[in-house]
Amino acid sequence: MKFSVHGPFDLSRHNGLIDNAALSKRVFWDDVEASVPGLPNACGCYIFVVRAKRGSLPWYVGLTGKHNFRGEALGLHQVNHYNHALAGKVGVKPRIFLLAKETPGGRFAKPSHKSHRDVAFLETFIFGIALNRNPQLRNARNVKFLKTLVVPGIMNTPQRPPTLPERELKNALGL
């Protein structure tokens, strides 16, 4: 199981929101195809981030398994989440990363009606990391579970000095 990381790809804005006209004309996906042939038709995970002066902040993590990136990552549902994250923000750039699943031969994996368990696992894993970085992450699925799961020193650490075992575990995990 191997994934390749692509992007970030800039999403154009119009009146502060994602430019739906550019998306509907396939301009974005044509540009992605030109830079990485075959990528729009691959499956995997995608991460929507907002780039500001201080760096990028994740706002949405999604997966494609039955559909490709082109058919999933910039759908109406997703763009609504992206626009909510952009609301009122000036001078920021909306971007998206695509983590494409690869076949053992090194080609992009295609969507399938069969389960892509590795893609689902990667989405949950990336989601946990992104939620730790941005508690306002827009995803609805798994949010309650990941927000209530407490592992001091690792995830949702209480506001108190860490214990020695917590510090040592955090150090052992390289966090």
N, C-alpha and C positions, 0 to 999 in steps of 0.2 A: 504494500500500500504506500504509494508515493503521491504527494501533491506538489505542484509547482505554484509559486507565488507570482502574480502579475499585477502591475499597477504601481502606484495609484493612478487611476484614470480620472481625470477631471470631468465633472458634470457641469454643463453650462447652466447659468441662472438667467432668469428674466423676471424683473420686478421682485427680486429677492428670493424667488422660488426656483425649483428645478424647471428648466426650460422644456416643457412638454412638447413643443413644436419640434425641437431638435430631436427628441426621442422618437416622436411619431414618424419623422422623416428618415429614421434609421441612421442618422449622421453619426451618432455615438458608436453604434455597433459596427458600422463601416470602418470607422477609425480604429476600433479595437481589432477587427479582422485584418486590417492593413498592417498593424504593428505586431500582432501575434496570430498568424493564420490558424484557423480552426478553433480559437478560444471561445468565441461567442456560442458555439455549438457544443461545448464541453459541459460537464457537470462538476459540481464541487460545492464550495462555500464562498460566500461573498460577505464583505464587511464594508458598510457605509461609514465613512468618517467625515468629520468637519475639520478642516485645516485652518488654524489661526496662527497668529504670530508666535505663540508659545509652543506650537506643535499640533498634532492631530489627536482628536478625541473620537473614539468609536461611538456610534449612535444606533446601529442596527446590525445584527448578524443573521444571515439566512443561509439556506442550503438549496441546492437543486439536485434532484435525483431522478424524478420522473420527467423533468423539463430541463432545458439547457439554460445557460446564463442569459441568453437573449430573451427567452420566454419567461424568465422568473425575476431576475435581479432588479429590473426597472419597471415592474408591473405597477398598476395603479395603487394597489395596497401598499407596496413598498415605497413608492414615491410620496404617498401621503405621510408615511412615517418620516421620510427624509425631510419633507417640507416642514413638518412640525419641529424637527430638530433645528432647522434653519430659521424659524420664525424669529424676527427681531434681531437677527445677527447680521452685522454689517462688516464687510472686509474679510469675510471668511470664504474658503473654497470647499464646496462639496466634492468628495472624491469617493471612489469605490476600489477596493482590492478584490481580485478574483483568485481564489485558491483552487486550481483545477486538478481534478483527480487524473492520474496517469495510469495507463496500462503497463503491464510488465515490459512491453516493447518500447515504452517511452512516448506513446501517442496519447492524446487526450481521450479519456473515457467518455463514452456517450451516455446520455440518459437512458434509463431502463425502468420498466414497471417492476422489476425485481428490486429487492431492498439493497440499498447502498449503505450498509451498517457503518462502514468506515466514514462516510460523509456525515452521517447523523452524529457519530461520536465526535468527529472533528468540530461540528457546529456547536455541540454542547460544551466542549472543551474551550473553544475560542470565546463562546458566550460567557463562560465563567470568568475568563481573563478580562474580557471587555467590561463586564458588569463591575468587576473590582476596580477598574479604571474610571468608569462612568456609571454611578448608581442610577442615572436617569435614562439608561438604555431603553430604547423604544420597544423592544420585543415584549410580547405578552407571555409567550410560552416559556416555562421553566423559571420565570422571574421569581414567583413566590418561594419556590423551593430554594433557589440559589440565594435569595435575600435573607432567608431565615436560617440557612445552614451556617452554623458558627463553629469554626475551628480556630481558636485563638492563635495568632501569629501567622495564620495562613489565609483565612477567609473570614470577613466580617468580624475582625478582631475588636473585642470590647475596649472602651476607653479607660484603660488602666495600664500600669506598667506590666510588660510581659513577664511570665514566670521563667525560671531557668530552663525547664524542659521546652517551653514554647520558643524561646530564643534559640536553643540548640537545634530543634527541628527546623525552624525557619532557615538557619544557617546551613544545615545539612541539605536542604532542598534548594539552596542557592537563591533564596528570596530576600 
